[in-house]
Amino acid sequence: MKPLAETLKNAGIVKIKTIDEEPFTLKSDKKSRLFIDIKEATLNPRILKEIELEIYWQNEPVNIDDFERIASVAVGGVPIASVLSCHSLIPQIIVRSEKHDRGTKSQIIGNCNGKKCILIEDVATSGGSIVSAVKAIREAGGICNDCIVIVSREEGAEQLCKENNINLYPLLRKSDFGIKEDI
């Protein structure tokens, strides 16, 4: 098992049920033997640091320093993007799930116009939230073709991203936890 996968499993961030146990119900109402709570991982500074170092030093062919903005979707990727921003001194932007009807009425917090952005996401399932965020960045004038995700559930995100000209770079995949077939 990869070191980050082992850390997440040992910390209880990744929970795996056997075939005989009742599966988890995910946000999408899908059933799964695997539950991943990266948001909980980002509350632990040691795990957050391990994720940051994995992204910053281990995630080829992507180099964070090649980007002008580090983007994240509220709320899952924000702590990860924040720690990467502090490490690299690259400004951060946050993509809201929808435009606000107050203030600047923008879906994007921060300026990405004309800037090369990388999106950071916690978990990818179908890829819908990644595609929506990248479209919002592009509509705001940002250049975004790359996304690092901590865990891909291997349930269609890679294909949907490819169809939308987004390079998806998962640090881990569901199969890294020994689950090839889910429910």
Order of alpha helices (4+ residues) and beta strands (2+ residues): alpha-beta-beta-beta-beta-alpha-alpha-beta-alpha-beta-beta-beta-alpha-beta-alpha-beta
